[in-house]
Amino acid sequence: MISSFVPFLFIYSFIAVVIAQTSDFAVIFSPTAWQEVNTGDLLNVGWNVPGKYAGQKVDISLVGGASQGTQVPIMNIASGIDIDADRYDWRVDPSLGADSVYGLQMKLQSDPSIFQYSNPFKILAKPHTTTSTQQSSSRDKTKAPPPSHSATTTLSAVTSDPVDGHSSSFVITYSAPDAITSCHTYHSNSLNISQHANTYTPPYATPTAPIVVAASGPTHAAPYVLLAMGVLVSGLFL
């Protein structure tokens, strides 16, 4: 029984030596034991430099797990750091914080079997701040634009003098299909008028007939010869 126990003890001792950190290698004193650091913060990694390793390069990596004995490699932090610098500032990755315990491992780049662990520490994940943008959705409402003022419509009316020379009153009405008409009254012994009239036309209205000019006056007035001229441009009377 003793003979079978000796090989087991030897193997166990060998494994312990292989996984043990190098005692005379750089001692990491920062972070301190169970120090809490937030994701996104700058963590100062500090260590002592043994004389025998002066001038060497080291690699730093992160380990973590649910407990101190279950830590596994997570990510590389830095490579080829001059050990004589005795410090390294690490911006803690925002993706970390899910594990209960973390640690740093420093390895000698020329011989990775020479390494040292840091104290265990905690990484606290910052709560994610989400900005909720309320987007107001409104149905598109099709509105007809307000009635647009058409260009000036020129109307000419010509007549002879009244029969008895009396002053007559004339009412001239300007109209068009689907249009708001404007009406003007004139008092004159004769009608020889070139008048600018404003016609307000609903949007996109397309008149199908020319402007109608109606004139009325006293029965004794002479007959009137009225001419109306209009130009249709883009659905509006000009």
Backbone as a ProteinNet text record, in pm:
[ID]
protein_1_A
[PRIMARY]
MISSFVPFLFIYSFIAVVIAQTSDFAVIFSPTAWQEVNTGDLLNVGWNVPGKYAGQKVDISLVGGASQGTQVPIMNIASGIDIDADRYDWRVDPSLGADSVYGLQMKLQSDPSIFQYSNPFKILAKPHTTTSTQQSSSRDKTKAPPPSHSATTTLSAVTSDPVDGHSSSFVITYSAPDAITSCHTYHSNSLNISQHANTYTPPYATPTAPIVVAASGPTHAAPYVLLAMGVLVSGLFL
[TERTIARY]
83.5	0	86.8	195.4	287.5	352.6	387.7	452.4	360.5	231.1	138	109.2	126	98.1	210.2	333.3	448.4	440.6	412.4	401.1	290.7	177.8	68.7	112.2	186.7	235.6	333.8	414.3	512.4	442.3	341.5	269.3	197.5	134.1	61.9	157.5	275.3	375	423.6	435.5	482.7	380.1	252	147.2	144.3	160.9	158.9	272.8	388.1	502.3	477.8	415.2	394.1	298.1	187.7	86.4	116.6	217.1	246.9	312.9	279.8	342.4	487	566.4	708.2	726.7	781.6	788.4	882	990.2	1084.7	1059.3	944.3	909.2	841.9	804.4	743.8	619.2	612.4	497.1	401	278.2	177.3	106.7	121.4	58.7	-66.7	-90.5	-211.1	-271.8	-398.8	-500.2	-480.6	-538.6	-532.8	-637.5	-627.7	-718.6	-863.8	-946.8	-1090.8	-1125.1	-1032.9	-1062.2	-1174.7	-1261.2	-1371.6	-1341.4	-1356	-1330.5	-1447.6	-1487.4	-1599.8	-1552.8	-1638.9	-1607.9	-1596.5	-1501	-1476.9	-1378.3	-1349.3	-1253.3	-1110.4	-1017.6	-876	-818	-767.8	-708.5	-556.8	-492.4	-346.5	-295.7	-224.1	-160.3	-16	20	155.4	226.4	356.7	434.3	575.8	639.1	780.2	867.2	983.4	1070.7	1191.7	1198.2	1317.6	1437.9	1553.3	1672.4	1706.5	1677.7	1717.9	1636.9	1522.7	1438.4	1439.2	1529.7	1536.1	1562.6	1495.8	1514.4	1430.2	1349.6	1267.2	1131.1	1064.3	929.2	829.1	711.2	608.2	475.3	390.2	253.7	157.4	47.9	-51.8	-185.4	-250.3	-380.2	-475.9	-603.8	-709.3	-767.6	-789.1	-858.2	-980	-1076.3	-1196	-1280.9	-1372.9	-1460.2	-1559	-1632.4	-1734.2	-1673	-1552.8	-1485.6	-1335.2	-1262.1	-1116.9	-1050.9	-1107	-1044.1	-1093.5	-1184.1	-1240.9	-1210.5	-1110.6	-1079.7	-1016.8	-1055.1	-1002.3	-959.4	-869.9	-828.2	-947	-952.2	-1061.2	-1010.9	-909.2	-858.6	-716.3	-645.8	-514.6	-533.1	-455	-464.9	-353.5	-231.6	-117.8	-6.9	70.5	182.3	307.5	421.3	548.6	571.8	516	535.9	674.7	743	874.8	855.3	911.9	893.1	948.6	1047.4	1106.1	1010.8	903.7	806.4	732.8	725.4	664	517.6	451.3	308.8	249.3	118.6	46.7	-96.2	-143.5	-280.6	-372.9	-471.4	-563.4	-704.8	-763.4	-902.8	-990	-1064.8	-1143.3	-1250.3	-1250.8	-1342	-1487.9	-1573	-1714.3	-1790.4	-1737.9	-1809.1	-1791	-1702.8	-1673	-1770.2	-1758.9	-1841.6	-1934.7	-1943	-2035.4	-1981.2	-1849	-1788.9	-1778.6	-1772.1	-1767.4	-1629.1	-1526.6	-1390.1	-1301.3	-1205.6	-1111.8	-969.5	-874.4	-733.7	-649.7	-527.6	-434.8	-321	-276	-160.6	-53.4	67.1	180	279.1	314.3	407.5	531.8	643	766.3	756.8	770	748.5	849.3	969.9	1072.5	1057.1	985.8	962.9	827.7	717.4	583.5	562.3	654.2	639.4	669.6	728.5	755.2	644.1	564.1	448.5	414.8	326.6	280.9	135.7	55.3	-84.2	-97.9	-200.6	-232.5	-327.1	-361.5	-466.5	-601	-692.8	-826.9	-896.6	-973.8	-1047.6	-1181	-1264.4	-1398	-1412.5	-1485.6	-1520.3	-1671.3	-1712	-1854.5	-1899.8	-1999.3	-2051.8	-2140.7	-2115.2	-2200.4	-2334.3	-2442.1	-2572.9	-2580.3	-2640	-2653.9	-2763.1	-2728.4	-2827.3	-2882.3	-3009.8	-3075	-3162.7	-3146.3	-3227.4	-3342.1	-3461.6	-3579.6	-3631.4	-3631.7	-3679.7	-3821	-3912.4	-4050.5	-4070.9	-4103.4	-4126.1	-4275.6	-4317.5	-4459.1	-4492.3	-4580.4	-4621.1	-4756.2	-4761.2	-4886.3	-4919.9	-5046.6	-5090.1	-5073.2	-5031	-5016.4	-5154.4	-5175	-5302.3	-5281.4	-5361.3	-5351.6	-5439	-5376.9	-5449.5	-5430.3	-5540.4	-5528.8	-5468.3	-5374	-5315.4	-5420.6	-5402.6	-5501.1	-5515.3	-5630.5	-5650.2	-5539.9	-5486.7	-5376.7	-5430.2	-5368.4	-5409.2	-5356	-5446.7	-5403.1	-5339.6	-5275.4	-5219.7	-5334.3	-5301	-5404.1	-5471.9	-5603	-5680.6	-5720.6	-5687.4	-5719.3	-5847.8	-5942	-6070.2	-6092.6	-6135.9	-6162.3	-6309.5	-6371.1	-6512	-6524.2	-6590.9	-6603.3	-6750.5	-6800.6	-6940.3	-6949.1	-7063.9	-7087	-7148.1	-7159.3	-7218	-7364.2	-7415.8	-7558.9	-7640.1	-7762.8	-7847.4	-7879.8	-7925.2	-7970.5	-7864	-7739.8	-7631.9	-7630.5	-7727.3	-7728.5	-7618.7	-7575	-7474.8	-7539.6	-7473.5	-7528.9	-7442.8	-7504.5	-7433.6	-7418.3	-7294.2	-7267.4	-7210	-7254.2	-7200.5	-7134.5	-7005.1	-6931.5	-6887.9	-6927.3	-6895.4	-6796	-6685.8	-6584.7	-6603.8	-6616.2	-6638.6	-6571.8	-6551	-6496	-6540.6	-6546.8	-6587.7	-6496.8	-6556.9	-6483.9	-6400.8	-6438.5	-6360.9	-6447.8	-6382.7	-6451.3	-6459.3	-6579	-6594	-6574	-6535.4	-6523.8	-6611.3	-6675.9	-6774.7	-6737.8	-6743.2	-6710	-6821.3	-6852.2	-6955.1	-6888.2	-6925.9	-6867	-6978.6	-6952.4	-7045	-6975.8	-7031.8	-6966.7	-7068.7	-7043.4	-7126.5	-7094.9	-6976.6	-6938.9	-6851.6	-6850.8	-6772.9	-6661.2	-6542.7	-6425.7	-6317.6	-6322.1	-6249	-6146.7	-6031.8	-5935.1	-5905.2	-5967.1	-5965.3	-5892.6	-5807.1	-5740.5	-5825.8	-5862.5	-5946.1	-5873.1	-5891	-5827.3	-5925.3	-5884.6	-5968.3	-5900.8	-5968.4	-5913.9	-5962.5	-5869.4	-5904.7	-5863.3	-5950.5	-5910.3	-5794.4	-5711.7	-5593.9	-5632.6	-5555.7	-5563.5	-5694.8	-5774.3	-5898.6	-5865.2	-5929.8	-5905.5	-6034.1	-6049.3	-6172.3	-6195.5	-6322	-6357.2	-6421.6	-6436.6	-6500.1	-6429.5	-6435.9	-6370.9	-6442	-6374	-6433.8	-6558.7	-6663.8	-6788.8	-6797.3	-6819	-6832.1	-6975.6	-7042.6	-7182.2	-7190.2	-7261.7	-7277.4	-7424.9	-7458.6	-7598.7	-7604.2	-7706.1	-7719.1	-7861.1	-7883.6	-8018.5	-8069	-8198.3	-8257.4	-8238.1	-8216.7	-8203.5	-8061.2	-7972.2	-7834	-7818.7	-7715.1	-7689.5	-7639.4	-7647.9	-7595.5	-7445.4	-7399.5	-7257.3	-7194.1	-7076.4	-6997.7	-6885.7	-6887.4	-6790.4	-6701.3	-6572.2	-6475.7	-6401.2	-6388.6	-6314	-6197.5	-6081.8	-5961.8	-5897.4	-5863.6	-5798.8	-5700.5	-5601.1	-5500.7	-5494.9	-5499.1	-5494.7	-5352.4	-5294.4	-5157.4	-5157.4	-5112.6	-5102.6	-5233.8	-5343	-5470.5	-5524.1	-5462.3	-5508.3	-5535	-5637.6	-5664.5	-5568.7	-5515.7	-5429.5	-5497.9
-120.2	0	124.9	119.3	233.2	254.4	143.4	153.5	216.7	191.5	251.5	397.6	434.6	572.1	667	618.2	702.5	759.3	677.2	735.5	841.2	817.7	914.2	1047	1038.4	1158.4	1233.6	1157.5	1219.7	1294.8	1226.5	1288.9	1414.7	1408.6	1523.2	1639.8	1610.9	1715.2	1777.8	1695.1	1745.6	1843	1803.5	1890.2	2022.5	2015.9	2137.1	2229.5	2172.7	2255.2	2321.6	2243.2	2294.8	2413.1	2401.2	2506	2619.3	2604.1	2708.5	2827.6	2948.1	3068.4	3077.4	3152.5	3164.1	3263	3215.9	3297	3417.1	3403.8	3514.9	3603	3581.4	3665.1	3793.1	3879.2	4007.5	3986.8	4055	4046.3	4160.3	4123.7	4224	4270.4	4396.7	4448.4	4532.3	4564.2	4639.2	4573.8	4536.3	4573.3	4501.8	4560.8	4500.1	4389.2	4311	4197.4	4244.6	4188.7	4214.4	4361.6	4426.9	4563.4	4560.1	4657.8	4666.7	4775.1	4738.4	4832.6	4824.7	4938.1	4943.8	4924.1	4864.5	4853.2	4993.2	5006.7	5136.9	5222.5	5185.7	5262.7	5223.4	5308.1	5281.7	5216.4	5095.2	5021	5024.7	5068.9	5070	4934.5	4866.5	4738.7	4769.9	4742.1	4772.3	4648	4641	4525.4	4566.1	4480.6	4497.3	4427.1	4483.2	4428.2	4361	4227.5	4158.9	4186.8	4201.9	4234.8	4131.3	4007.1	3902.2	3904.5	3973.9	3980	4119.4	4201.7	4337.4	4333.2	4424.7	4432.1	4333.1	4251.7	4151.5	4210.3	4138.2	4173.6	4077.3	4129.5	4046.1	4063.8	3962.7	3966.6	3962.2	4036.8	4040.7	3992.9	3902.3	3850.4	3850	3833.2	3834.4	3695.2	3654.5	3529.4	3563.3	3474.4	3499.3	3374.8	3377.8	3262.8	3287.4	3181.5	3191.3	3196.1	3141.1	3140	3143.8	3154.8	3168.5	3046.8	2930	2809.1	2769.3	2844.7	2805.9	2907.6	2988.8	3091.7	3031.3	3086.2	3042.2	3166.2	3148.3	3263.2	3325.9	3458	3530.9	3611.2	3691.8	3774.2	3819.4	3849.9	3912.4	4062.7	4118.7	4261.7	4339.8	4291.4	4361.3	4261.4	4288.9	4202	4286.4	4228.1	4294.8	4416.5	4416	4528	4517.7	4629.9	4632.9	4613.8	4509.7	4480.7	4591.6	4665.2	4773.1	4892.5	4895.7	5005.2	4997.9	4879.9	4847.1	4891.4	4925.4	4957.5	4954.9	4934.9	4939.2	4983.2	5081.4	5129.5	5057.3	4988.8	4908.2	4963.4	4990	5032.5	4906.9	4891	4769.3	4758.5	4645.3	4624.7	4629.5	4700.5	4712.6	4581.1	4478.8	4351.2	4265.6	4306.6	4226	4256.5	4174.4	4195.2	4080.1	3980.7	3868.7	3768.7	3758.2	3662.1	3722.1	3632.9	3677.3	3722.9	3665.8	3699.2	3703.9	3796.7	3811.9	3817	3794.7	3803.7	3833.2	3881.1	3908.2	3808	3769.2	3680.8	3749.3	3757.6	3815.6	3704.5	3693.9	3589.9	3653.6	3587.3	3629.2	3590.3	3686	3659.1	3558.9	3563.7	3471.2	3330.8	3317.2	3186.3	3188.9	3153.2	3161.7	3074.2	2981.7	2899.4	2979.9	3096.7	3186.5	3291.4	3288.2	3378.5	3410.4	3503.8	3545.8	3591.6	3562.5	3606.5	3729.3	3804.1	3918.9	3875.2	3968	3943.3	3928.3	3853	3847.4	3982.8	4019.8	4146.6	4130	4231.1	4226.4	4334.3	4297.3	4393.8	4412.8	4536.4	4568.2	4627.1	4562	4609.9	4730.7	4836.2	4954.2	4924.3	4972.1	4949	5017.9	4948.5	5005.2	5110.6	5227.6	5335.7	5339.8	5312	5313.1	5436.2	5504.1	5623.2	5583.9	5590	5553.9	5677.5	5669.4	5781.3	5751.2	5833.3	5815	5879.9	5795.7	5845.7	5859.5	5979.4	6004.6	5978.2	5882.2	5848.7	5910.8	5989.9	6054.5	6017.3	5996.1	5963.6	6084.3	6051.4	6158.9	6207.2	6331.9	6390	6474	6441.9	6516.3	6639.4	6751.6	6877.2	6953.9	7004.7	7091.2	7222.5	7273.7	7403	7511.6	7617.6	7725.8	7785	7841.7	7900.5	7998.8	7982.6	8069.8	8183.4	8296.9	8416.1	8404.8	8402.2	8387.6	8516.8	8503.6	8623.9	8715	8838.9	8937.4	8899.9	8902.4	8877.5	9011.8	9033	9159.5	9144.3	9227.3	9225.3	9362	9361.3	9486.8	9493.2	9604.4	9624.4	9757.8	9756.7	9877.8	9896.9	10020.5	10050.3	10193.4	10227.1	10364.8	10445.6	10574	10660.6	10626.4	10652.7	10631.2	10717.6	10674.7	10741.4	10883.2	10903.9	11036.2	11115.6	11064.6	11138.6	11127.5	11053.8	11039.8	10944.2	10970.7	10881.1	10746.9	10640.6	10507.3	10429.8	10333.6	10247.5	10109.7	10060.8	9931.7	9836.4	9714.5	9609.9	9505.7	9488.8	9389.9	9276.5	9157.5	9040	8952.2	8918.7	8830.8	8692.7	8593.1	8459.5	8354.8	8237.6	8122.9	7997.9	7884.2	7760.1	7730.9	7694.1	7658.9	7774.4	7895.6	8010.3	8100.2	8176.3	8276.9	8404.2	8448.2	8561.7	8692.9	8792.5	8927.5	9020.4	9108.9	9195.2	9341.5	9422.8	9563.8	9647.7	9758.9	9850.3	9979.4	10025.4	10145.4	10245.1	10369.8	10478	10564.3	10568.1	10642.1	10675.2	10784.9	10819.1	10730.3	10676.9	10584.1	10475.8	10366.8	10253.3	10223.5	10260.2	10226.1	10186.8	10065.6	10023.7	9914.9	9929.2	9819.6	9795.5	9696.6	9677.9	9548.1	9556.7	9437.8	9380.7	9258.1	9194.2	9074.2	9052.4	8939.6	8822.9	8710.2	8590.6	8487.8	8441.2	8341.6	8204.5	8124.5	7995.4	7881.4	7785.4	7670.5	7596.6	7529.2	7459.4	7355.6	7353.7	7252.5	7255.7	7359.6	7366.9	7391.7	7319.5	7336	7383.4	7512	7563.6	7502.1	7478.2	7418.5	7519.3	7643.1	7744.1	7876.3	7964.5	8095.8	8179	8283.1	8373.7	8437.7	8444.6	8507.3	8645.4	8743.5	8880.5	8923.7	8957.5	9000.8	9146.7	9225.1	9367.9	9400.9	9483.1	9524	9671.9	9738.9	9882.2	9926.3	10053.7	10106	10067.5	10053.9	10009.3	10110.2	10237.6	10337.6	10346.1	10270.5	10278.6	10211.8	10255.5	10198.8	10056.6	9979.6	9842	9843.5	9733.9	9724.5	9610.4	9635.4	9529.4	9495.1	9374.5	9336	9224.6	9240.9	9138.8	9091.4	8963.3	8906.7	8826.9	8852.5	8781.2	8713.9	8589.2	8517.3	8415.6	8382.2	8283.6	8177.5	8051.7	7940.9	7889.8	7901.3	7854.5	7768.6	7643	7550.2	7540.9	7539.9	7520.7	7645	7760.9	7884.9	7986.8	8068.3	8174	8288.7	8338.9	8456.3	8568.8
0	0	0	76.9	82	-52.7	-120.3	-250.7	-354.8	-344.9	-440.3	-406.9	-282.9	-241.4	-281.9	-286.5	-318	-458.9	-562.7	-697.1	-705.3	-636.2	-638.3	-576.5	-465.4	-399.5	-488.2	-560.6	-650	-764.3	-821.3	-932.6	-885.4	-768	-714	-689.6	-638.2	-611.8	-741.1	-844.3	-972.7	-1032.9	-1025.5	-1078.6	-1003.3	-872.9	-791.2	-828.9	-860	-898.5	-1033.4	-1126.9	-1261.2	-1259.6	-1182.3	-1184.5	-1086.8	-1003.2	-904.5	-972	-923	-975.2	-927.2	-1002.1	-971.2	-856.9	-748.4	-625.9	-639.1	-716.2	-725.7	-847.7	-911.6	-1026.1	-975.6	-1065.5	-1029	-943.9	-831.3	-741.2	-774.6	-809.6	-846.2	-718.8	-684	-561.7	-589.4	-714.5	-751.1	-875.2	-864.8	-765.1	-631.7	-528.8	-396.1	-385.7	-278.2	-260.3	-252.3	-339.3	-346.6	-374.6	-437.5	-482	-585.3	-577.7	-672.8	-776	-901.1	-1009.7	-1107.4	-1157.7	-1251.3	-1394.8	-1473.8	-1615.7	-1675.9	-1765.9	-1827	-1750.4	-1625	-1545.6	-1580.3	-1540.2	-1562.3	-1437.4	-1452.1	-1340.5	-1352.5	-1246.5	-1243.5	-1197.1	-1285.4	-1251.8	-1213.3	-1088.4	-1040.3	-989.9	-1007.8	-964.7	-925.7	-850.3	-814.1	-917.4	-945.1	-1048.8	-984.2	-989.4	-938.5	-1028.6	-970.4	-1047.3	-1152.2	-1125.5	-1219	-1349	-1346.4	-1466.8	-1530	-1486.8	-1541.7	-1691.8	-1763.2	-1907.9	-1986.4	-1918	-1986.3	-2027.4	-2113.1	-2156	-2093.2	-2061.7	-1999.8	-2074.1	-2059.2	-2110.9	-1993.4	-2003.2	-1896.1	-1952.7	-1880.3	-1921.9	-1803.8	-1834.1	-1732.4	-1717.3	-1592.4	-1562.1	-1477.3	-1476.1	-1396.8	-1385.5	-1288.7	-1268.8	-1157.1	-1123.8	-1019.3	-880.4	-865.8	-735.4	-757.7	-649.3	-657.6	-722.3	-702.5	-756.8	-894.5	-952.6	-1083.1	-1192.6	-1172.8	-1272	-1396.8	-1509.3	-1638.5	-1717.1	-1816.7	-1897.9	-1971.1	-1971.3	-2036.8	-2156.4	-2135.4	-2245.6	-2218.3	-2327.9	-2316.2	-2297.4	-2207.7	-2179.2	-2247.7	-2237.1	-2297.9	-2326.1	-2430.2	-2467.5	-2489	-2453.3	-2476.1	-2389.2	-2267.6	-2176.2	-2112.9	-2105.4	-2040.4	-1890.7	-1834.9	-1692.8	-1604.2	-1655.8	-1577.2	-1562.1	-1639.7	-1627.5	-1494.9	-1435.2	-1306.3	-1292	-1403.7	-1397.9	-1538.4	-1541	-1667.7	-1638.3	-1711.6	-1693.4	-1791	-1733.8	-1814.7	-1805.4	-1920.9	-1927.8	-1923.6	-1815.8	-1795.7	-1903.8	-1970.4	-2082.9	-2038.3	-2112.4	-2073.8	-2074.2	-2143.8	-2151.5	-2026.8	-1936.6	-1817.7	-1704.5	-1598.2	-1480.1	-1449.3	-1538.8	-1516.5	-1414.7	-1404	-1310	-1170.3	-1071.6	-931.5	-889.6	-950.3	-910.6	-1034	-1030.6	-1141.3	-1087.1	-1176.8	-1140.3	-1263.3	-1241.9	-1350.4	-1345.1	-1462.3	-1471.7	-1555.3	-1499.8	-1571.4	-1603.5	-1732	-1776.1	-1836.1	-1816.9	-1881.4	-2028.3	-2116.6	-2258	-2313	-2266.4	-2315.4	-2258.4	-2147.8	-2085.3	-2013.8	-2083.2	-2024.5	-1901.3	-1875.4	-1754.7	-1628.6	-1646.3	-1534	-1531.5	-1427.1	-1420.7	-1276.3	-1260.3	-1127.9	-1139.4	-1035.3	-1029.5	-940	-967.3	-882	-771.2	-683.9	-585.4	-657.2	-598.7	-657.7	-642	-742.1	-734.5	-806	-792.5	-851.7	-959.3	-1060.9	-1165.4	-1162.4	-1145.1	-1137.6	-1270.5	-1327.5	-1455.7	-1432.8	-1505.5	-1496.1	-1562	-1501.4	-1563.8	-1698.4	-1792.1	-1925.8	-1924.8	-1969.8	-1977	-2117.6	-2129.2	-2259.3	-2270.4	-2375.5	-2400.7	-2491.3	-2434.5	-2512.7	-2583	-2710.3	-2790.1	-2834.9	-2789	-2828.2	-2963.6	-3055.7	-3189.7	-3210.7	-3230.1	-3250.5	-3395.9	-3414.6	-3550	-3577.7	-3675.8	-3712.8	-3855.3	-3877.1	-4011.1	-4103	-4221	-4318.3	-4359.1	-4342.9	-4381.1	-4506.6	-4605.6	-4729.9	-4720.9	-4722	-4714.2	-4844.1	-4890.7	-5007.5	-4963.5	-5037.8	-5001.1	-5004.9	-4929.5	-4928.9	-5068.1	-5095.4	-5228.8	-5261	-5377.7	-5417.8	-5503	-5484.2	-5558.3	-5700.1	-5793.1	-5931	-5980.1	-6092.7	-6153.4	-6198.9	-6225.8	-6260.9	-6392.4	-6390.6	-6512	-6572.1	-6696.1	-6762.4	-6842.6	-6813.1	-6882.5	-6947.7	-7069.6	-7140	-7178	-7149.5	-7187	-7259.7	-7371.6	-7453	-7488.7	-7476.8	-7513.1	-7563.5	-7615.3	-7659.3	-7547.4	-7566.1	-7463.4	-7442.5	-7321.6	-7298.4	-7392.7	-7417	-7516.2	-7474.8	-7352.2	-7310.7	-7237.9	-7232.4	-7168.4	-7018.9	-6963.5	-6818.8	-6773.2	-6652.5	-6595	-6563.9	-6599.4	-6578.2	-6479.3	-6416.2	-6321.2	-6383.5	-6383.4	-6445.6	-6340.9	-6343.2	-6255.5	-6343	-6326	-6405.7	-6312.7	-6346	-6263.5	-6338.1	-6270.1	-6327.3	-6265.9	-6344.8	-6289.4	-6376.4	-6314.4	-6385.5	-6312	-6377.6	-6308.9	-6190.5	-6077.2	-5954.9	-5902.9	-5930.8	-5885.8	-5799.7	-5714.2	-5634	-5717.2	-5741.9	-5832.7	-5759.6	-5832	-5777.9	-5860.7	-5792	-5857.7	-5833.1	-5936.2	-5925.5	-5989.2	-5929.2	-5980.6	-6026.9	-6143.3	-6199.9	-6232.6	-6212	-6247.2	-6351.4	-6468.4	-6575.9	-6683.8	-6755.4	-6870	-6989.1	-6989.8	-7095.9	-7034.6	-7097.5	-7046.9	-7145.1	-7104.8	-7184.6	-7083.6	-7041.7	-6920.8	-6954.2	-6902	-6898.3	-6751.3	-6692.1	-6545.8	-6509.2	-6407.1	-6353.3	-6241.3	-6254.1	-6151.3	-6093.4	-5965.4	-5897.3	-5886.9	-5934.4	-5926.2	-5836.5	-5731.1	-5639.3	-5684	-5723.4	-5781.4	-5688.2	-5658.9	-5576.3	-5640.8	-5562.3	-5616.1	-5720	-5822.5	-5926.2	-6004.3	-5986.9	-6063.1	-6209.1	-6295.4	-6438.1	-6503.6	-6523.7	-6583.6	-6719.9	-6748.6	-6877.1	-6970.7	-6921.8	-7006.5	-6985.8	-7081.7	-7064.8	-6960.2	-6916.6	-6818.9	-6879	-6796.5	-6841.1	-6779.9	-6859.5	-6812.2	-6834	-6722.9	-6733	-6694.1	-6769.2	-6740.6	-6732.8	-6634.8	-6621.9	-6589.8	-6629	-6605.5	-6630	-6625.7	-6649.2	-6787.4	-6797.9	-6924.5	-7035.5	-6995.9	-7100.9	-7155.7	-7094.5	-7140.1	-7274.5	-7345.1	-7476.9	-7463.5	-7569.1	-7564.9	-7537.6	-7477.4	-7442.9	-7520	-7566.4	-7629.7	-7532.8	-7477	-7373.4	-7424.9	-7403.7	-7443	-7319.1	-7303	-7188.9	-7242.2	-7186.1	-7229.9	-7109.5	-7121.3	-7011.5	-7065.6	-6986.9	-7025	-6917.4	-6952.7	-6857	-6846.2	-6726.7	-6703.2	-6578.6	-6591.4	-6478.3	-6401.8	-6467.6	-6400.9	-6336.1	-6351.7	-6290.7	-6400.1	-6375.4	-6471.9	-6452.1	-6558.7	-6554.2	-6630.6
[MASK]
++++++++++++++++++++++++++++++++++++++++++++++++++++++++++++++++++++++++++++++++++++++++++++++++++++++++++++++++++++++++++++++++++++++++++++++++++++++++++++++++++++++++++++++++++++++++++++++++++++++++++++++++++++++++++++++++++++++++++++++

